[in-house]
Amino acid sequence: MSEPNDRNPETPEPEEGRRGLGRFLGKARQVAYGMAAHDMTRYALRTRASMEHLFILITMGDMLGVPILPPYYSLRLLPYVTPQIATWKRRMLREKDITDAMF
């Protein structure tokens, strides 16, 4: 005879059922996020990147020949902008195409 604590190995554990339900709810949450908020998140990130590049253009525009701010303020902001200068210059000097606006 088997003891009452022994379980049949073919019956699923209650914890496994909870894990499966949790996994399903996690996937459902990801699908809902993809349907509802993914585009908004991408748009917000793209807008943030554009604003950062515009800020760098205003502060460090004299690197491209567009002096907007006096050099004193540009030099004060230089330590904060230095890590982003290489990608900013690449983006500003890149050739533009109609497909850039679409995607």
Biopython code that builds the backbone (N, CA, C, O; Angstrom):
import numpy as np
from Bio.PDB.StructureBuilder import StructureBuilder

atoms = [
    (1, "MET", "N", (0.823, -1.176, 0.000)),
    (1, "MET", "CA", (0.000, 0.000, 0.000)),
    (1, "MET", "C", (0.870, 1.243, 0.000)),
    (1, "MET", "O", (1.996, 1.245, 0.498)),
    (2, "SER", "N", (0.330, 2.265, -0.558)),
    (2, "SER", "CA", (1.089, 3.513, -0.589)),
    (2, "SER", "C", (0.635, 4.408, 0.552)),
    (2, "SER", "O", (-0.506, 4.353, 1.012)),
    (3, "GLU", "N", (1.554, 5.216, 0.978)),
    (3, "GLU", "CA", (1.244, 6.145, 2.054)),
    (3, "GLU", "C", (0.453, 7.325, 1.495)),
    (3, "GLU", "O", (0.511, 7.575, 0.292)),
    (4, "PRO", "N", (-0.282, 8.056, 2.330)),
    (4, "PRO", "CA", (-1.077, 9.184, 1.832)),
    (4, "PRO", "C", (-0.222, 10.318, 1.264)),
    (4, "PRO", "O", (-0.733, 11.125, 0.487)),
    (5, "ASN", "N", (1.058, 10.404, 1.624)),
    (5, "ASN", "CA", (1.912, 11.485, 1.122)),
    (5, "ASN", "C", (2.470, 11.185, -0.260)),
    (5, "ASN", "O", (2.936, 12.093, -0.948)),
    (6, "ASP", "N", (2.429, 9.915, -0.678)),
    (6, "ASP", "CA", (2.937, 9.565, -2.006)),
    (6, "ASP", "C", (1.956, 10.066, -3.051)),
    (6, "ASP", "O", (0.742, 9.990, -2.865)),
    (7, "ARG", "N", (2.496, 10.585, -4.161)),
    (7, "ARG", "CA", (1.660, 11.068, -5.253)),
    (7, "ARG", "C", (1.952, 10.249, -6.490)),
    (7, "ARG", "O", (3.051, 9.721, -6.659)),
    (8, "ASN", "N", (0.980, 10.152, -7.329)),
    (8, "ASN", "CA", (1.152, 9.476, -8.598)),
    (8, "ASN", "C", (2.024, 10.376, -9.481)),
    (8, "ASN", "O", (1.708, 11.555, -9.638)),
    (9, "PRO", "N", (3.105, 9.858, -10.058)),
    (9, "PRO", "CA", (4.000, 10.714, -10.848)),
    (9, "PRO", "C", (3.323, 11.273, -12.098)),
    (9, "PRO", "O", (3.829, 12.233, -12.680)),
    (10, "GLU", "N", (2.211, 10.713, -12.523)),
    (10, "GLU", "CA", (1.551, 11.210, -13.720)),
    (10, "GLU", "C", (0.636, 12.392, -13.439)),
    (10, "GLU", "O", (0.301, 13.136, -14.361)),
    (11, "THR", "N", (0.225, 12.582, -12.197)),
    (11, "THR", "CA", (-0.651, 13.709, -11.890)),
    (11, "THR", "C", (0.200, 14.958, -11.700)),
    (11, "THR", "O", (1.237, 14.908, -11.039)),
    (12, "PRO", "N", (-0.223, 16.056, -12.264)),
    (12, "PRO", "CA", (0.586, 17.279, -12.139)),
    (12, "PRO", "C", (0.525, 17.840, -10.726)),
    (12, "PRO", "O", (-0.494, 17.754, -10.040)),
    (13, "GLU", "N", (1.627, 18.405, -10.323)),
    (13, "GLU", "CA", (1.691, 19.071, -9.021)),
    (13, "GLU", "C", (0.845, 20.339, -9.079)),
    (13, "GLU", "O", (0.741, 20.948, -10.144)),
    (14, "PRO", "N", (0.247, 20.751, -7.984)),
    (14, "PRO", "CA", (-0.509, 22.006, -7.989)),
    (14, "PRO", "C", (0.372, 23.204, -8.315)),
    (14, "PRO", "O", (-0.087, 24.162, -8.936)),
    (15, "GLU", "N", (1.633, 23.158, -7.901)),
    (15, "GLU", "CA", (2.551, 24.258, -8.182)),
    (15, "GLU", "C", (2.829, 24.360, -9.681)),
    (15, "GLU", "O", (2.971, 25.463, -10.209)),
    (16, "GLU", "N", (2.908, 23.226, -10.366)),
    (16, "GLU", "CA", (3.145, 23.246, -11.807)),
    (16, "GLU", "C", (1.973, 23.890, -12.528)),
    (16, "GLU", "O", (2.171, 24.616, -13.503)),
    (17, "GLY", "N", (0.767, 23.638, -12.068)),
    (17, "GLY", "CA", (-0.413, 24.264, -12.656)),
    (17, "GLY", "C", (-0.380, 25.773, -12.478)),
    (17, "GLY", "O", (-0.766, 26.519, -13.378)),
    (18, "ARG", "N", (0.082, 26.223, -11.314)),
    (18, "ARG", "CA", (0.195, 27.659, -11.062)),
    (18, "ARG", "C", (1.272, 28.275, -11.937)),
    (18, "ARG", "O", (1.110, 29.386, -12.442)),
    (19, "ARG", "N", (2.375, 27.549, -12.117)),
    (19, "ARG", "CA", (3.438, 28.054, -12.975)),
    (19, "ARG", "C", (2.955, 28.190, -14.406)),
    (19, "ARG", "O", (3.257, 29.170, -15.088)),
    (20, "GLY", "N", (2.198, 27.191, -14.855)),
    (20, "GLY", "CA", (1.648, 27.238, -16.211)),
    (20, "GLY", "C", (0.692, 28.401, -16.384)),
    (20, "GLY", "O", (0.699, 29.073, -17.415)),
    (21, "LEU", "N", (-0.141, 28.640, -15.359)),
    (21, "LEU", "CA", (-1.063, 29.764, -15.404)),
    (21, "LEU", "C", (-0.292, 31.083, -15.393)),
    (21, "LEU", "O", (-0.631, 32.014, -16.124)),
    (22, "GLY", "N", (0.734, 31.155, -14.571)),
    (22, "GLY", "CA", (1.567, 32.364, -14.523)),
    (22, "GLY", "C", (2.267, 32.614, -15.844)),
    (22, "GLY", "O", (2.369, 33.757, -16.292)),
    (23, "ARG", "N", (2.753, 31.544, -16.474)),
    (23, "ARG", "CA", (3.398, 31.661, -17.774)),
    (23, "ARG", "C", (2.404, 32.164, -18.824)),
    (23, "ARG", "O", (2.725, 33.022, -19.645)),
    (24, "PHE", "N", (1.185, 31.606, -18.775)),
    (24, "PHE", "CA", (0.152, 32.034, -19.718)),
    (24, "PHE", "C", (-0.206, 33.504, -19.508)),
    (24, "PHE", "O", (-0.340, 34.259, -20.472)),
    (25, "LEU", "N", (-0.359, 33.906, -18.248)),
    (25, "LEU", "CA", (-0.686, 35.303, -17.969)),
    (25, "LEU", "C", (0.449, 36.239, -18.381)),
    (25, "LEU", "O", (0.209, 37.356, -18.841)),
    (26, "GLY", "N", (1.681, 35.775, -18.212)),
    (26, "GLY", "CA", (2.831, 36.572, -18.650)),
    (26, "GLY", "C", (2.828, 36.766, -20.160)),
    (26, "GLY", "O", (3.073, 37.868, -20.650)),
    (27, "LYS", "N", (2.553, 35.708, -20.885)),
    (27, "LYS", "CA", (2.487, 35.817, -22.351)),
    (27, "LYS", "C", (1.324, 36.697, -22.784)),
    (27, "LYS", "O", (1.454, 37.484, -23.722)),
    (28, "ALA", "N", (0.180, 36.567, -22.098)),
    (28, "ALA", "CA", (-0.983, 37.400, -22.425)),
    (28, "ALA", "C", (-0.667, 38.872, -22.167)),
    (28, "ALA", "O", (-1.084, 39.743, -22.930)),
    (29, "ARG", "N", (0.073, 39.150, -21.088)),
    (29, "ARG", "CA", (0.481, 40.516, -20.790)),
    (29, "ARG", "C", (1.394, 41.071, -21.885)),
    (29, "ARG", "O", (1.265, 42.230, -22.278)),
    (30, "GLN", "N", (2.327, 40.231, -22.380)),
    (30, "GLN", "CA", (3.218, 40.668, -23.444)),
    (30, "GLN", "C", (2.461, 40.943, -24.737)),
    (30, "GLN", "O", (2.769, 41.901, -25.446)),
    (31, "VAL", "N", (1.479, 40.113, -25.045)),
    (31, "VAL", "CA", (0.672, 40.327, -26.245)),
    (31, "VAL", "C", (-0.131, 41.618, -26.113)),
    (31, "VAL", "O", (-0.218, 42.396, -27.063)),
    (32, "ALA", "N", (-0.717, 41.847, -24.940)),
    (32, "ALA", "CA", (-1.487, 43.073, -24.726)),
    (32, "ALA", "C", (-0.585, 44.299, -24.838)),
    (32, "ALA", "O", (-0.988, 45.315, -25.404)),
    (33, "TYR", "N", (0.625, 44.209, -24.306)),
    (33, "TYR", "CA", (1.581, 45.314, -24.427)),
    (33, "TYR", "C", (1.917, 45.558, -25.887)),
    (33, "TYR", "O", (1.949, 46.703, -26.338)),
    (34, "GLY", "N", (2.168, 44.489, -26.625)),
    (34, "GLY", "CA", (2.503, 44.632, -28.034)),
    (34, "GLY", "C", (1.376, 45.252, -28.837)),
    (34, "GLY", "O", (1.625, 46.021, -29.765)),
    (35, "MET", "N", (0.147, 44.928, -28.492)),
    (35, "MET", "CA", (-0.990, 45.470, -29.229)),
    (35, "MET", "C", (-1.297, 46.913, -28.835)),
    (35, "MET", "O", (-1.747, 47.698, -29.669)),
    (36, "ALA", "N", (-1.061, 47.264, -27.583)),
    (36, "ALA", "CA", (-1.514, 48.561, -27.103)),
    (36, "ALA", "C", (-0.399, 49.600, -26.969)),
    (36, "ALA", "O", (-0.587, 50.749, -27.368)),
    (37, "ALA", "N", (0.720, 49.232, -26.434)),
    (37, "ALA", "CA", (1.689, 50.246, -26.026)),
    (37, "ALA", "C", (3.002, 50.223, -26.783)),
    (37, "ALA", "O", (3.799, 51.147, -26.622)),
    (38, "HIS", "N", (3.264, 49.223, -27.593)),
    (38, "HIS", "CA", (4.569, 49.138, -28.241)),
    (38, "HIS", "C", (4.819, 50.310, -29.185)),
    (38, "HIS", "O", (5.903, 50.894, -29.166)),
    (39, "ASP", "N", (3.837, 50.662, -30.008)),
    (39, "ASP", "CA", (4.012, 51.783, -30.932)),
    (39, "ASP", "C", (4.189, 53.097, -30.184)),
    (39, "ASP", "O", (4.997, 53.937, -30.580)),
    (40, "MET", "N", (3.433, 53.275, -29.100)),
    (40, "MET", "CA", (3.577, 54.505, -28.315)),
    (40, "MET", "C", (4.973, 54.588, -27.698)),
    (40, "MET", "O", (5.569, 55.664, -27.645)),
    (41, "THR", "N", (5.486, 53.463, -27.239)),
    (41, "THR", "CA", (6.819, 53.445, -26.645)),
    (41, "THR", "C", (7.882, 53.782, -27.682)),
    (41, "THR", "O", (8.787, 54.573, -27.415)),
    (42, "ARG", "N", (7.771, 53.181, -28.866)),
    (42, "ARG", "CA", (8.734, 53.487, -29.937)),
    (42, "ARG", "C", (8.669, 54.950, -30.335)),
    (42, "ARG", "O", (9.706, 55.578, -30.550)),
    (43, "TYR", "N", (7.464, 55.503, -30.436)),
    (43, "TYR", "CA", (7.301, 56.908, -30.799)),
    (43, "TYR", "C", (7.913, 57.813, -29.727)),
    (43, "TYR", "O", (8.568, 58.803, -30.052)),
    (44, "ALA", "N", (7.702, 57.475, -28.456)),
    (44, "ALA", "CA", (8.267, 58.277, -27.365)),
    (44, "ALA", "C", (9.790, 58.229, -27.388)),
    (44, "ALA", "O", (10.439, 59.252, -27.169)),
    (45, "LEU", "N", (10.371, 57.063, -27.647)),
    (45, "LEU", "CA", (11.829, 56.957, -27.717)),
    (45, "LEU", "C", (12.386, 57.732, -28.902)),
    (45, "LEU", "O", (13.428, 58.377, -28.793)),
    (46, "ARG", "N", (11.689, 57.668, -30.035)),
    (46, "ARG", "CA", (12.124, 58.410, -31.224)),
    (46, "ARG", "C", (12.038, 59.915, -30.968)),
    (46, "ARG", "O", (12.927, 60.663, -31.376)),
    (47, "THR", "N", (10.983, 60.360, -30.300)),
    (47, "THR", "CA", (10.828, 61.781, -29.983)),
    (47, "THR", "C", (11.914, 62.233, -29.019)),
    (47, "THR", "O", (12.466, 63.325, -29.162)),
    (48, "ARG", "N", (12.218, 61.394, -28.040)),
    (48, "ARG", "CA", (13.275, 61.739, -27.089)),
    (48, "ARG", "C", (14.624, 61.869, -27.796)),
    (48, "ARG", "O", (15.386, 62.795, -27.517)),
    (49, "ALA", "N", (14.916, 60.946, -28.708)),
    (49, "ALA", "CA", (16.181, 61.016, -29.443)),
    (49, "ALA", "C", (16.243, 62.275, -30.288)),
    (49, "ALA", "O", (17.293, 62.913, -30.367)),
    (50, "SER", "N", (15.140, 62.644, -30.921)),
    (50, "SER", "CA", (15.117, 63.870, -31.728)),
    (50, "SER", "C", (15.336, 65.099, -30.860)),
    (50, "SER", "O", (16.053, 66.018, -31.257)),
    (51, "MET", "N", (14.729, 65.126, -29.687)),
    (51, "MET", "CA", (14.914, 66.262, -28.790)),
    (51, "MET", "C", (16.351, 66.356, -28.285)),
    (51, "MET", "O", (16.895, 67.453, -28.157)),
    (52, "GLU", "N", (16.963, 65.217, -28.002)),
    (52, "GLU", "CA", (18.363, 65.230, -27.567)),
    (52, "GLU", "C", (19.269, 65.744, -28.674)),
    (52, "GLU", "O", (20.188, 66.522, -28.416)),
    (53, "HIS", "N", (19.015, 65.311, -29.917)),
    (53, "HIS", "CA", (19.843, 65.770, -31.029)),
    (53, "HIS", "C", (19.615, 67.259, -31.294)),
    (53, "HIS", "O", (20.555, 67.968, -31.652)),
    (54, "LEU", "N", (18.404, 67.733, -31.126)),
    (54, "LEU", "CA", (18.134, 69.159, -31.278)),
    (54, "LEU", "C", (18.834, 69.958, -30.189)),
    (54, "LEU", "O", (19.374, 71.031, -30.459)),
    (55, "PHE", "N", (18.831, 69.451, -28.968)),
    (55, "PHE", "CA", (19.541, 70.119, -27.873)),
    (55, "PHE", "C", (21.027, 70.214, -28.164)),
    (55, "PHE", "O", (21.649, 71.255, -27.950)),
    (56, "ILE", "N", (21.591, 69.117, -28.654)),
    (56, "ILE", "CA", (23.026, 69.133, -28.970)),
    (56, "ILE", "C", (23.294, 70.094, -30.125)),
    (56, "ILE", "O", (24.318, 70.777, -30.126)),
    (57, "LEU", "N", (22.398, 70.160, -31.104)),
    (57, "LEU", "CA", (22.574, 71.108, -32.211)),
    (57, "LEU", "C", (22.570, 72.537, -31.697)),
    (57, "LEU", "O", (23.371, 73.360, -32.140)),
    (58, "ILE", "N", (21.676, 72.836, -30.769)),
    (58, "ILE", "CA", (21.611, 74.195, -30.232)),
    (58, "ILE", "C", (22.861, 74.520, -29.432)),
    (58, "ILE", "O", (23.399, 75.622, -29.538)),
    (59, "THR", "N", (23.329, 73.562, -28.628)),
    (59, "THR", "CA", (24.474, 73.853, -27.762)),
    (59, "THR", "C", (25.815, 73.719, -28.478)),
    (59, "THR", "O", (26.722, 74.516, -28.238)),
    (60, "MET", "N", (25.953, 72.735, -29.342)),
    (60, "MET", "CA", (27.232, 72.484, -30.002)),
    (60, "MET", "C", (27.160, 72.713, -31.513)),
    (60, "MET", "O", (27.939, 72.129, -32.266)),
    (61, "GLY", "N", (26.244, 73.548, -31.952)),
    (61, "GLY", "CA", (26.065, 73.782, -33.382)),
    (61, "GLY", "C", (27.270, 74.377, -34.061)),
    (61, "GLY", "O", (27.427, 74.216, -35.271)),
    (62, "ASP", "N", (28.129, 75.058, -33.329)),
    (62, "ASP", "CA", (29.305, 75.646, -33.952)),
    (62, "ASP", "C", (30.277, 74.592, -34.472)),
    (62, "ASP", "O", (31.166, 74.915, -35.260)),
    (63, "MET", "N", (30.125, 73.347, -34.050)),
    (63, "MET", "CA", (30.954, 72.270, -34.616)),
    (63, "MET", "C", (30.588, 72.006, -36.071)),
    (63, "MET", "O", (31.412, 71.542, -36.858)),
    (64, "LEU", "N", (29.332, 72.310, -36.418)),
    (64, "LEU", "CA", (28.874, 72.145, -37.791)),
    (64, "LEU", "C", (28.786, 73.471, -38.527)),
    (64, "LEU", "O", (28.399, 73.496, -39.695)),
    (65, "GLY", "N", (29.132, 74.561, -37.882)),
    (65, "GLY", "CA", (29.073, 75.860, -38.514)),
    (65, "GLY", "C", (27.758, 76.575, -38.290)),
    (65, "GLY", "O", (27.413, 77.480, -39.050)),
    (66, "VAL", "N", (27.011, 76.188, -37.257)),
    (66, "VAL", "CA", (25.739, 76.833, -36.937)),
    (66, "VAL", "C", (25.862, 77.421, -35.531)),
    (66, "VAL", "O", (25.433, 76.797, -34.561)),
    (67, "PRO", "N", (26.447, 78.620, -35.414)),
    (67, "PRO", "CA", (26.609, 79.198, -34.073)),
    (67, "PRO", "C", (25.296, 79.755, -33.558)),
    (67, "PRO", "O", (24.782, 80.734, -34.100)),
    (68, "ILE", "N", (24.758, 79.156, -32.536)),
    (68, "ILE", "CA", (23.487, 79.603, -31.966)),
    (68, "ILE", "C", (23.711, 80.167, -30.569)),
    (68, "ILE", "O", (23.242, 81.262, -30.258)),
    (69, "LEU", "N", (24.417, 79.434, -29.736)),
    (69, "LEU", "CA", (24.696, 79.890, -28.370)),
    (69, "LEU", "C", (26.114, 80.468, -28.297)),
    (69, "LEU", "O", (26.989, 80.066, -29.064)),
    (70, "PRO", "N", (26.334, 81.397, -27.389)),
    (70, "PRO", "CA", (27.709, 81.864, -27.171)),
    (70, "PRO", "C", (28.585, 80.708, -26.691)),
    (70, "PRO", "O", (28.097, 79.802, -26.015)),
    (71, "PRO", "N", (29.850, 80.730, -27.030)),
    (71, "PRO", "CA", (30.746, 79.616, -26.659)),
    (71, "PRO", "C", (30.834, 79.347, -25.159)),
    (71, "PRO", "O", (31.103, 78.216, -24.752)),
    (72, "TYR", "N", (30.613, 80.366, -24.335)),
    (72, "TYR", "CA", (30.707, 80.162, -22.898)),
    (72, "TYR", "C", (29.735, 79.085, -22.434)),
    (72, "TYR", "O", (30.120, 78.189, -21.683)),
    (73, "TYR", "N", (28.477, 79.162, -22.870)),
    (73, "TYR", "CA", (27.470, 78.191, -22.447)),
    (73, "TYR", "C", (27.730, 76.825, -23.067)),
    (73, "TYR", "O", (27.478, 75.792, -22.446)),
    (74, "SER", "N", (28.231, 76.829, -24.279)),
    (74, "SER", "CA", (28.566, 75.554, -24.923)),
    (74, "SER", "C", (29.655, 74.829, -24.147)),
    (74, "SER", "O", (29.584, 73.617, -23.946)),
    (75, "LEU", "N", (30.666, 75.582, -23.713)),
    (75, "LEU", "CA", (31.749, 74.962, -22.962)),
    (75, "LEU", "C", (31.286, 74.492, -21.582)),
    (75, "LEU", "O", (31.805, 73.506, -21.060)),
    (76, "ARG", "N", (30.327, 75.182, -20.997)),
    (76, "ARG", "CA", (29.805, 74.743, -19.702)),
    (76, "ARG", "C", (29.038, 73.427, -19.827)),
    (76, "ARG", "O", (29.043, 72.614, -18.902)),
    (77, "LEU", "N", (28.385, 73.220, -20.960)),
    (77, "LEU", "CA", (27.598, 72.000, -21.170)),
    (77, "LEU", "C", (28.406, 70.869, -21.803)),
    (77, "LEU", "O", (27.923, 69.739, -21.873)),
    (78, "LEU", "N", (29.600, 71.144, -22.256)),
    (78, "LEU", "CA", (30.412, 70.155, -22.964)),
    (78, "LEU", "C", (30.619, 68.845, -22.202)),
    (78, "LEU", "O", (30.511, 67.790, -22.828)),
    (79, "PRO", "N", (30.910, 68.834, -20.900)),
    (79, "PRO", "CA", (31.103, 67.549, -20.210)),
    (79, "PRO", "C", (29.875, 66.641, -20.243)),
    (79, "PRO", "O", (30.013, 65.419, -20.201)),
    (80, "TYR", "N", (28.690, 67.216, -20.317)),
    (80, "TYR", "CA", (27.469, 66.417, -20.320)),
    (80, "TYR", "C", (27.125, 65.894, -21.715)),
    (80, "TYR", "O", (26.401, 64.908, -21.851)),
    (81, "VAL", "N", (27.639, 66.549, -22.737)),
    (81, "VAL", "CA", (27.288, 66.224, -24.108)),
    (81, "VAL", "C", (28.348, 65.357, -24.779)),
    (81, "VAL", "O", (28.066, 64.716, -25.792)),
    (82, "THR", "N", (29.547, 65.326, -24.239)),
    (82, "THR", "CA", (30.674, 64.651, -24.877)),
    (82, "THR", "C", (30.391, 63.205, -25.289)),
    (82, "THR", "O", (30.785, 62.834, -26.394)),
    (83, "PRO", "N", (29.737, 62.361, -24.482)),
    (83, "PRO", "CA", (29.519, 60.972, -24.917)),
    (83, "PRO", "C", (28.616, 60.849, -26.148)),
    (83, "PRO", "O", (28.671, 59.832, -26.839)),
    (84, "GLN", "N", (27.796, 61.844, -26.434)),
    (84, "GLN", "CA", (26.840, 61.737, -27.525)),
    (84, "GLN", "C", (27.279, 62.450, -28.794)),
    (84, "GLN", "O", (26.558, 62.408, -29.792)),
    (85, "ILE", "N", (28.429, 63.099, -28.792)),
    (85, "ILE", "CA", (28.828, 63.916, -29.939)),
    (85, "ILE", "C", (29.051, 63.071, -31.185)),
    (85, "ILE", "O", (28.643, 63.482, -32.271)),
    (86, "ALA", "N", (29.683, 61.909, -31.071)),
    (86, "ALA", "CA", (29.989, 61.099, -32.261)),
    (86, "ALA", "C", (28.715, 60.649, -32.971)),
    (86, "ALA", "O", (28.620, 60.760, -34.193)),
    (87, "THR", "N", (27.738, 60.143, -32.224)),
    (87, "THR", "CA", (26.495, 59.700, -32.866)),
    (87, "THR", "C", (25.695, 60.890, -33.383)),
    (87, "THR", "O", (25.012, 60.780, -34.400)),
    (88, "TRP", "N", (25.773, 62.011, -32.701)),
    (88, "TRP", "CA", (25.066, 63.208, -33.155)),
    (88, "TRP", "C", (25.627, 63.692, -34.492)),
    (88, "TRP", "O", (24.867, 63.996, -35.411)),
    (89, "LYS", "N", (26.963, 63.763, -34.600)),
    (89, "LYS", "CA", (27.564, 64.209, -35.857)),
    (89, "LYS", "C", (27.216, 63.260, -36.992)),
    (89, "LYS", "O", (26.942, 63.699, -38.109)),
    (90, "ARG", "N", (27.224, 61.974, -36.717)),
    (90, "ARG", "CA", (26.884, 60.991, -37.741)),
    (90, "ARG", "C", (25.435, 61.173, -38.201)),
    (90, "ARG", "O", (25.144, 61.093, -39.394)),
    (91, "ARG", "N", (24.547, 61.414, -37.266)),
    (91, "ARG", "CA", (23.135, 61.582, -37.630)),
    (91, "ARG", "C", (22.896, 62.884, -38.384)),
    (91, "ARG", "O", (22.119, 62.903, -39.338)),
    (92, "MET", "N", (23.546, 63.974, -37.977)),
    (92, "MET", "CA", (23.327, 65.259, -38.623)),
    (92, "MET", "C", (23.926, 65.319, -40.031)),
    (92, "MET", "O", (23.383, 65.996, -40.904)),
    (93, "LEU", "N", (25.019, 64.629, -40.253)),
    (93, "LEU", "CA", (25.688, 64.689, -41.548)),
    (93, "LEU", "C", (25.267, 63.565, -42.491)),
    (93, "LEU", "O", (25.755, 63.491, -43.619)),
    (94, "ARG", "N", (24.376, 62.700, -42.047)),
    (94, "ARG", "CA", (23.897, 61.596, -42.874)),
    (94, "ARG", "C", (22.967, 62.125, -43.957)),
    (94, "ARG", "O", (22.236, 63.092, -43.743)),
    (95, "GLU", "N", (22.999, 61.487, -45.112)),
    (95, "GLU", "CA", (22.087, 61.877, -46.183)),
    (95, "GLU", "C", (20.670, 61.472, -45.800)),
    (95, "GLU", "O", (20.449, 60.393, -45.251)),
    (96, "LYS", "N", (19.730, 62.334, -46.090)),
    (96, "LYS", "CA", (18.336, 62.066, -45.755)),
    (96, "LYS", "C", (17.626, 61.476, -46.963)),
    (96, "LYS", "O", (17.959, 61.778, -48.109)),
    (97, "ASP", "N", (16.660, 60.646, -46.690)),
    (97, "ASP", "CA", (15.880, 60.000, -47.740)),
    (97, "ASP", "C", (14.405, 60.022, -47.319)),
    (97, "ASP", "O", (14.100, 60.191, -46.139)),
    (98, "ILE", "N", (13.511, 59.854, -48.264)),
    (98, "ILE", "CA", (12.082, 59.875, -47.965)),
    (98, "ILE", "C", (11.701, 58.725, -47.041)),
    (98, "ILE", "O", (10.760, 58.851, -46.257)),
    (99, "THR", "N", (12.414, 57.613, -47.121)),
    (99, "THR", "CA", (12.083, 56.458, -46.283)),
    (99, "THR", "C", (12.441, 56.694, -44.819)),
    (99, "THR", "O", (11.925, 55.998, -43.944)),
    (100, "ASP", "N", (13.319, 57.665, -44.533)),
    (100, "ASP", "CA", (13.644, 57.970, -43.135)),
    (100, "ASP", "C", (12.427, 58.478, -42.382)),
    (100, "ASP", "O", (12.255, 58.176, -41.201)),
    (101, "ALA", "N", (11.593, 59.236, -43.045)),
    (101, "ALA", "CA", (10.404, 59.778, -42.398)),
    (101, "ALA", "C", (9.321, 58.707, -42.206)),
    (101, "ALA", "O", (8.491, 58.817, -41.304)),
    (102, "MET", "N", (9.332, 57.684, -43.047)),
    (102, "MET", "CA", (8.290, 56.648, -42.960)),
    (102, "MET", "C", (8.535, 55.686, -41.829)),
    (102, "MET", "O", (7.577, 55.243, -41.196)),
    (103, "PHE", "N", (9.765, 55.343, -41.548)),
    (103, "PHE", "CA", (10.061, 54.340, -40.533)),
    (103, "PHE", "C", (10.714, 55.000, -39.399)),
    (103, "PHE", "O", (11.057, 54.344, -38.416)),
]
sb = StructureBuilder()
sb.init_structure("model")
sb.init_model(0)
sb.init_chain("A")
sb.init_seg("    ")
for serial, (resi, resn, name, xyz) in enumerate(atoms, 1):
    if name == "N":
        sb.init_residue(resn, " ", resi, " ")
    sb.init_atom(name, np.array(xyz, "f"), 0.0, 1.0, " ", f" {name:<3s}", serial, name[0])
structure = sb.get_structure()
